Amino acid sequence: MAIVESIHDLPVQDPPVEEFSSADLTWTKFGTSDNHDDAALIPYDRVDEFIIGECSSLECPTRFHIERGRKRKKGSLKEYNDDEYLEYKLYWCSFGPENYGEGGGILPSRRYRLNTRNRAARPQSMRGCTCNFVVKRLYARPSLALLIYHERRHVNKSGFVCHGPLDGDAIGPGAKTVPYICNEIQQQTMSMIYLGVPEENILEKHIEGIQRYCASNAKVNILASQYVHKLGMIIQRSTHELDLDDQASIRMWVERNKKSIFIHQDSSETDPFILGIQTEWQLQQLIRFGHRSLIAVDSTFGIKRLKYPLCTLLVFDSRHHALPVAWIITRSFSKPDVSKWMKALLGRARSVEPGWKASGFLIDDAAAETDPIRDIFGCPVLFSLWRVRRSWLRNIVKKCNNTEVQRELFKRLGNIVYGIWGGSDTAVALEQLTQDFVDQTAFMEYFKSYWVPKIEMWLSTMRSLPLASQEASGAIEAYHVKLKVKLFDDSHLGALQRVDWLVHKLTTELHSGYWLDRYADECDSFQNVKEEYIASTSWHRALQIPDSAVILDDKNHLFAKVLSQKDGSIVHLVWNPGSEFSFCDCVWSMQGNICKHVIKVNMICESRQGYQPSMSFQSFKELLINLSKKPMEDSVSQDLSMAWTLQMLEQIRNLVEVTRADNIGTVVSNLPLQWASKKGRTGVGKPSTALSLSSGKRVASRQKSRKRKRLSRLR
């Protein structure tokens, strides 16, 4: 076969099928006589369909992961070759490149060896597959992608087939009769076992999964039943105590789970203990939902009960639920130590997605260091009120017996916080609060000893940082409540002072719960799990309450009534409506949580006159006012401030329009025309005549029959 040295000699291929693979393309030797690979040129917008087709091979069903990636900005190169990339991604078969089956050691996917003579017949882990290819989005022609296949066969370094139905004996005895189990099926099965789902239900879902790769027969069902039963026994018999000494036990765990660790620093005389945990699935979610979006933190969890406090980094998924993407276990919150794990986490994300960047960082602790966030992540810092609100409300309900006193006390505390924009004197307000509630000795002693010494720090942080919305605060609180239920189970209280127990609970039960939630939602399976997941935040539960169920006190604005949707005879009272410090008499609110009734009432109060705006809106308004203030009349600085303000307002207006629009096409059609450079202006948006004449009918028919594909199929 002749070797082609120029991309211009490669034809653009666009197979008419919906999903296509390497077998549907004509490959050309591209490069030099000394170094060349198989190459093909396809439209860039069909790369996803090519990857799906490659994953669906009957001979070697698999998944491909991004082993390496790089990006360039348009215009960054003054001189470039025809094959220079705008985007570069190296895709590797998920059964490689490492080979964890060599030497007969304990495999990471099966951490505890079974009591059998032979090795596990079908280890579900990486087996040294060398199949990999590169996708280059061309710098000169961004609409095209250059595919370069380095190795199209699914073989190991020795040239033997290392996975799939054609793998005869390279992976263990009886390989031909063992059904194929991909990582997704195994993770699904393990998650259901950790969550306590009955074995018969687990087996049913397990068999449904493996039937995607092989036909159903009695032999397959028997082997699947044995697999599920043995995996359940392994999980039930597993223990967090790998060693009697907790420090030695956690070292062993770290050694066995290196791919789930982004930083580990053992305690010494000079350095504190730091352990950063992030599984590969969590890394994918961080890249997917954290890029150009928000990252939140649930900090200092268990500071009084755990050996080391736990800090969780969260992203907001497609339903705006808080999703844990990293856990940091440490007692040190100094700038140098915080910078260590933040740099390690950011470096790990950018090793997979070089252009990854966060748009904002939500903190919930006024004492948290913000300099490392701004220096490392390079994004604004926002503040969430959920921790302050929860602490005050829980202690008011616990230490004050009179309901009317509870309502008024919570309202007064909220007025102190609202006063940071009204110019009120905090010291005077606190003194007045102490005098008016002098008979509430239990709460006032708690408030004076715990909050009064540092309340100025908290109010100063709220004044200086933009405040997060109720939806974001409710999502973080929902994660916090779920974490607390998982960790503070009475049967495990004796293990709270062991780090290996904490790591085991996080990476098994909690991780499995969130994995199954996302899987059920994206694959539209496990309907009961999906319904519970959707309704897991107060914000989404509030959306189910009709406006007609809310009755406002339009005269004095003192309270609101919310009719129960389950029992029409029950009416919930919400005092101080329109405020983040509203007080509801429902059970969920009396536990200190942000309930759906408060959120629903505040939604309605936003459009009514006479109610104060939310604190997040107050903070945003103050930010715009400060931004627009002119340092000197009729100065250039005034023009610059006005330009910044108008730019921000335009971005917000566009965002609101996109969010509320039912049809995205109407929004796009109203956008201003974007001109290209003068040199290529006449050709922008003009399709090629030859291409449209030759393939217009075929492309039109394919687009009509093409179904919308989910991004989750590629992950």
N, C-alpha and C positions, 0 to 999 in steps of 0.2 A: 504494500500500500504506500502511495506517495505521501511525503510529509509536507504539510502546509505550514508556511512560516508567517502568513499574514491573515488577520481575521477577516479581511475583505474577501478572501477566497472561500470563506465558510458560508453556506447558505443558511438563511433563517428558516427554521423548521417549526411548524405549528400544527401538530397532529389534530385531526378532527374529533378524536374521542374526548370524552369529558375528563378522564384521568388517564395519564399516560406514564410510561416508564422508559427505562433505557432501551428496552427491546423495540419500542416504537420509533426510535430515532436512528438516523444514520450517522455513525461516528467517524470522525476524521482524525488522523494523526496530526497533532498540532505541536509545533516547537521547532527544535533543531535536530539534526541527525544524532547528536549525542544525548539530548534530553527532550523527550516528547511524550505526550499523553493523548488519550482519546478525548476529543472535544466536540462539542455541538453548540449551536447558537439557537436560542429560543426567545420568545417575548418575555420580558421580565415579569409581567403580571401572571404568567403561567408557571412560575417556579413552584408555588405551593402545590399545584396539581401534579407536577412531576415528582415531588417528594412523597405525596400521598400514594402515587402509583408505585414508587420504589418500595414503600413500606408494605404494600399489599402483594408482594411477590409470593406465589404459591410454593416455590421451592425454598425460599428463605424469608418467611414473614418476620418483620423486625420493625424497629423505629430508628430514626436518625436524630442525633443530638448535635448541637453546634459546639464543636470542639474549640474553635477559635474564630474570631471575627474582628474586622477592622472597617473603619469608615473614613471618607474624606469629604471635605466640603467642596461644593461646586465652585470652581474658580481658584482653588488652592494651588493648582499646578499650572505653571506657565508653559512648560514643555512636557509632553507626555507621549507615550507609545500608544498604538491602537488597542493593546490589551491591558492598559492601565485601568484600575478599578475605581469606581465611586464607592461601592460597598463590596466587601470580601467576607465570605463565610465558608468555613471548612466544616462539612457535615461528615460525621463518622457513625458507622453502625453502632447501635447501643450495646452490642455484644463485644465491643472493643473500645480502645486499642489494648488495654491491659488484659492479661490472662490470669484470672484468679483460680483457674482449675489446675494449674501446674503444681506438682509436688504433693498433691493430696492433702493440703492443709485445710484448716477450717475456713469455709467460704463466708464472705461478709453477709450474703443473703440468708445463710443458714448458720447462725452464730453458735448454735449448740449441736454438737455431733450426736447423731442417733446411735443407739447401741446395736449396730450392725457391723458385719465384717467388711462389707464393701463400702466404698464411698457412695455418697448420694448419687443415684442413677442419673438424675437430671438437675444438676446445679443451676439455679436461675441467677446467673451473674455473668460478668464479662468473661469471655473465653478467648480473647486475643484475635477477634475478627479484624481483618485488615481492610475491609471494604470502606472506601471513603471517596468523597468527591468535593470539588470546590465550585461555588457559585460566585461569579464575578458580575456585578452590575457595571457595565462599561462606562468609563468616564466620558468618552467621546459620544457614546450613544446610550443614554440612560434608559431608554425603552427596551433595550436588549440585555440578555443575560448570557454569559459564556459559561457553559458547563464543562468542567475538566475532571474526568474520572481517572483517579490514580490507580484504583483497583476495583474492578466491577464484580469480582467473585467474592463470595462470603467464605473465605478460607483464612486459616491462621498462617503464621510465618513458615510452617512446614509444608504448606500447600494443601492441608486436609480441610474438608468441610467441618466447621466447628459448631454449627447450630442449624436448626431447621429439620424438616422431615428427611433430608438426604444425609443427615449426620448418622452414620452407621454405628460406629463403636468408639469414636474419639471422645465421647462425653460420658461413657460409662456403660455398664451391662444393661441389655434390654432397651437400648435407646429407641429402637424402631417402634416399640409398642407403647412408649410413654407419651402421653399427649403433650403438645406444646403449651407452655405456660409463660406468657410474657410478664414483664415487670408490673404492668398495670393490673393484670388479673391477680398476681400474687399480693400486691399492695391492697387491692380490694378485699381479698380474703383475709389478710392479716388484720386490716382495720375492723372488719366485722367481728373477728374473734376477740380483739382487744375491747370492743364495745359491748361484748356479751350477747351478741345475736345468737339464737339457737342454731345448733349445728346443721339441722336439716335445711334451714333457710340459707345458710352459708353454702352448703353443698349445691343447692339449686342454682344460686347465682354463679358459683364456680363453674358448673357444667355449662351454663349458658355462655360464659366467657370463652371456654376452650372450644366450644362448638363453632366459633368463628374461624378456627384454624384447622379443625379436623371433623370428620363425620361422627355422628353419635352412634355408639354401639355399646354393648354390654361391657366389653373389656375396658373401654375408656371410662365408663361410669364407675366401674370398680376401682380403677386406679385413681380416679379423681376423689372418690370417697376415702381411700387410704391416705391420699395426700392431705386432704382437709383434716382428717382425724389426727394424723401424726403432727401436722403443723399446730393444731390446737393443743396437743399434749406438750409440745416443745414450749409453746408460749406460757401455758399454765405452770410448767415446772421451772421456767426461767426465774431468776432472782436478780435483784439489783446488786447484791453483795458478791462481787467477784473476789473480794478479799475482806478479811475481818477489819483491817485498817481502812478507813474511808479514803484517805489520801492515796494509798496504794491501789484501791479499787477504782478510783476515778482515773488514775494513770493507765490502768489496763483497759478501761473503757475507751479512753482517748486513742490508745494504740490500735484498737480494733475498729474504730469508727473515724478514721482520719478524714474521710470525704465529708463528714458531717461537722467538722470543726474548722472554724475560720481563725480562731486564736486560742492559744492555751499557754498560760503563764503560771507555773507552780509557785506557791508561796515560799518566801524566803525572808531573811532579815531586812532586805532592802525593797523587795518587790511583793505586792499583794497578789492573792490568787485571782486569776481572771480566766473564765471559760466562756468562749463564744460558740454557740451551737446553731448550725443552719444546715438542714438536710438539702439534698439536691432539689427536691420538690419545692422547698421553701425558697431556694435561690431562684427557681423559675418564676415563682409568684412575685418575688421582689422585682425581678426584671420586667415582668409583664404588667403589674399593677402599680409599681412604684416609679416607673419612668415617666417624667414630666407630670408627676402627680404628688400626693401628700404621703409623708411618713409620720406616723404617730408613735408615741412611747407610753407604755404603762410602766412607770418606774417604781423602784424601791418596794416591790411586793414582798410581803413576809418578813419585813425588817425585824420584827420582834419574835417571830416563831421559827424562821428558817436559820440554818447555820450561816448561809450567805444570802443576802437579798437577791431577788430576781428582777431583771429588767427585760421587758419585751418590746421589740420593734414590730410595728403593725403597718400594714397597708390596707387601703380600702378597695375591696374587690368590685366586680361588676354590679353588685347590688348595694354597694357602699357599706358592707359589713366589714368589721375589723378582722384582718387575717394575720396571724402571727407568722413573721418571716425570719425572725432571729431571736434567740434567747441569750442574754448575757448574765452570768452568775459571778458576782464580785461584791466586795464590801467597800471598794474604793471608788469614789466619784470625783477624784481630783482631775484637773485638766490633763496632765500627762497620761494618766491611765485611761481616761475617756477617749483621748485622741488615739491611743493605741488600737483599741478595738474598732473605733469608727474608721480609721485608715484601713485596717484589715478587711472590714466588711465592704467598704467602697471598692477596694482593690479586687476583691473576689467578684463583685458584680461587674466591674469593667473588664475583667479578664474574659468574661463571656460576651458582654455587650459593651464595646468600648465607648459608645456615646451615651451610656446611661447617666441620667441626671435627675435628681429630685427637685420638685418645684417648691416644696414647703416642708417644714418639720414642726410637728405639734408636740409640745412638752406639757406636763401636768404638775411639775414641781417648780416652785419659784426659786428654789436653791440650786436648780440644775445649771450646769455650765453651758452657756450658749456660744461662747467663742469657738470651741471645737466644731460645733455644727456649722457655723458661718464659714470658718476657715477650710474645713474639709469637704462638706457637702455643697458649700457655696450657694445656700438658699435662705430665704427668710424664715424666721422662727415665729410660731404662733403659740398662744397659750390656751389651754383647755381648763374650764372651771369645774369639770365633773368631780375631781377629787375633793375640792373645797366644799362644794355643795353637798356631796355625799357624807362627808365627815360631820358637817354641822347638822344636817337633818337627822342622821342616825343617833347622834348624841342628844338632840332635842327630844326625840321620841323616847329614847331610853331613860333620860334623867328628868323629864317633865311629865307629870301625869295628866294635867288639865289640857284638853284639846284646844280650847280657845287660847291658852297661853302658848301652846306649841305654834299655832298659826301666827300669832302676833310676833313672837320672838323670831321666827324664821323670816318673816316679812321685814322686821327691823334690821336683821343682819344683811338681807338683800339690799336694803336702802343704803347701808354703809358702803357696800360695794358699788352701787349705782352712783354714789356721791363722789366718786373719783373724777367724774366729768362735770359735776356741778360745782366744784370748788368748795365743798363742805369740809370742815375741820374734823379729821378722823378722831383726834383725841377728845374733842367735845362730844362727838357722837357716841364714842365708847363710854364716856363718863355718864351720859344720859341713859344709855342702855343698862349700865350697872345699877343706877338708881331705880329705874323703872321695874327691873326684875330682880331686886335684891332678895326677894323671898325664894327665888329658884336657886338655892344654895348649891345643889349638886352640879347643875350645868354651869353656873357662873364660876365655880372653883375650877372646873375643867377648862373653861374658856380662858380664864385669867392665866392659868399656869401653862397652857399649851399654845394658845393663839395670840394673846395680847403681846407677848414679847417679840413676835415676828410678823404681826399682821401688817405692819408698815411695809415690810419686804414683799409680801404677797400683793398688797394693793399697788405698790410701785411697779411690780412686774405686769399686773393687769393693765396699768396705765400706759406702760411703755411698749407692750407687745400687742399685736392684733389678737382678738379673741376668737376662738373656734366656735362653730355653730352648734346648736343643740343636736343636730343629726350626728355630727362627728363625735361629740361628747357622749351621746347615748351609745354609739357603736363601741367606743373604747370601754365604757362601763359594762356593756354586755360581755365583752371578752374577759374583763376583770372578774365578773361574777362567775362565769364559766370556769375560769382558772381556779378561783377560790373553792368552788364545789369539788373540782377534781383533786386538788392538793390537800385540802383540809378535811378529808374523810376521816371519821373517827377511828377506823380500823388501821390507819397508818400514822397515827399521831406519834407513835414511838420512834418513827424513822425520820422525823422532820429535821433532825440535826445531822443527817447524812446527805452529802452531795450526790452520791451515786443513786440514791432513791429519788431525789428530785429530778435528775437527768433521765432516769428510767421512766418516770411518770410523764415527763414532757414529750419524750421521743416515741412513746408507745400510745398511751390512751389519748392524750390531748392532740398529738399530731394526727393520729388515726381519725379522730372525730372531725377535724377540719378538712382532712383529705377527702373523707367520705362525703362531707357536705358539698364541697366543690364538685366532686365527681357526680353526685346525684343531680346537681343543678345543671351542669353542662351536658351530661349525657341523658337527661330526662329519665332517670331511673330512680329506684328507691323513693317512691312518691311520698311516703310518710317522712323519710329523712329530709327530702326536699322541702316539704311544707313546713317542718319545724325549723329548718335553716332559714327560710324566707322570713318567718315570723319571729326570728331570734332577737330582733332589736325593737325597742319601743317605738322608733320612728315608723317602721313598716307596719307595726300593729296599729299605730295611730291613723295611718292612711286608710285602714279598713273601716274606721268609724265615719258614718255619714255626717254631713254638716247639720242635718236636721236633728241629730241626737244631742246637739250642744245648745244649751239655753244660757244666754249671757244676762247679767244684771246691768242693763244699759243705763240705769239711773245713777247708781253709786259706784259701779265697777268694782264691787267688793268680792264677788264670787261668780262662779259659773257652774252649771249643772250638766252632767254627762250621763245619758241613759245607757245602761248596760246592754250590750248586744246579745248576750247569752240569756239574761233574765231581765225582762222588761220592767219588773217591779223594783229593781235596784237602781238607785241614782247616786252617782259619785259627785261629791262637792269639791271644787277646786277653788281655793282661796288665793287672792292676789293674782288674778289672771293676767296674762300678757307678760309675765316676768319669769326669768329662769328660776326664781325663788318662789314659785307657786307651790302651794301645799295641798296635796290631794289626800283623801281619806281611804284610798284603796290599799290593799295589803302590800302590793309591790312598792308603792311609794312610802309606806310606813317603815319599810326596811332600808330606806335611804336612797332608793333608785329613782331614776328619771322615768316616770310612768307614761303610758300612752295617752292618758286623759290630759295631763299637763301639756304634752306636746300638741295634741289636737286643739285644745283651747287656745294655745299660743298661736297656732296656725291661723285660726279664725280672727284672733285679735289683731293680727298684722294689718288687716284691711279695714279695721274699724277705728274711728276717731275716739280720742279720749283714753287710749291705752298707750303706755310707754313702749317704745321700740325695744327690741331685744338687745342684750348687751353686746353681742357680736356686731349688730348693725351700728350701735352707738360707737363702738371701737373703730369700725370702718369709716364712719362719718367723721370722727375726730382725725383719723389718718388723712383723709382727703382735705380737710380744712387746714391741717398743718402743712400739707404738701402744696396747697395753693397760696399760702401766706407769702406775700411779697416782702423781701427784706428791705427794699427801698422803692419808693414810688417812682414810676416811669423808668424802671431799670431793666437791663437785660435779664437779671435774675428773676424778675417778675414774669417775663416772657417764658423763661425756661420752666418755672414752676407751673405756669398755666399749660404749657405743652405737655408736661408729665401728667398733669391731672386729666387733661382731655384724652390722652393716650390710654390711661387706665380706665376711664369711663367708657371709651369705645370698646375696649377688650371685654369689659364686664357686660356691656349691652349685647355684644355678639354672642357671648357665652350664654346669657339668659335666653336669647332668641333661639339658639340651637337646642337648648335644654327643653324649652317649652313647645317647640315645633313638632307637629305630627308628621310632617313630610319634609325630609331634609332637602328635597329638590327645590322647594320654594325658597329656602334660605340661601342655597347656592346660587340660584338665579338672580337674587338681589345683591350679591356681592359685587364690588366694583371690578372693572376689567383690569387684569394684571398684564402689563406690557412686558414683552421680552426685550432683550438687548436690541439695539438698532440694527446690528448686522444681520441677525436672523429673524427680525420681526415679521417679515412677509411670509415666512414659512411655518410660523408657530401655529399649531392646531390644524394644519392642512394635511390631510392624510395622503399617503402615497397613492398615485393613480393606478399604478400597476398592481399594487397589493389589493386595492379595493375592487378592481375588476376581476382579479383571479379568485379571490377568496371571500368576496362580500357575502354571497349567498350562504356559503358554508359557515362563516362566522356568525351570521344572523341566526341561522338555525341552531347552532351550538349554544348561543346565548339564551335562546328561548327554552332549551331543554336543560340548561345547566342549573343545578340546585345550589342553594347557598350552603357553603361548607363552614363548619365550625373550626375555629382556630385550635380548639382542644384536640382535634384529630392529629395535629402536628406535634403535640407535646408528649 
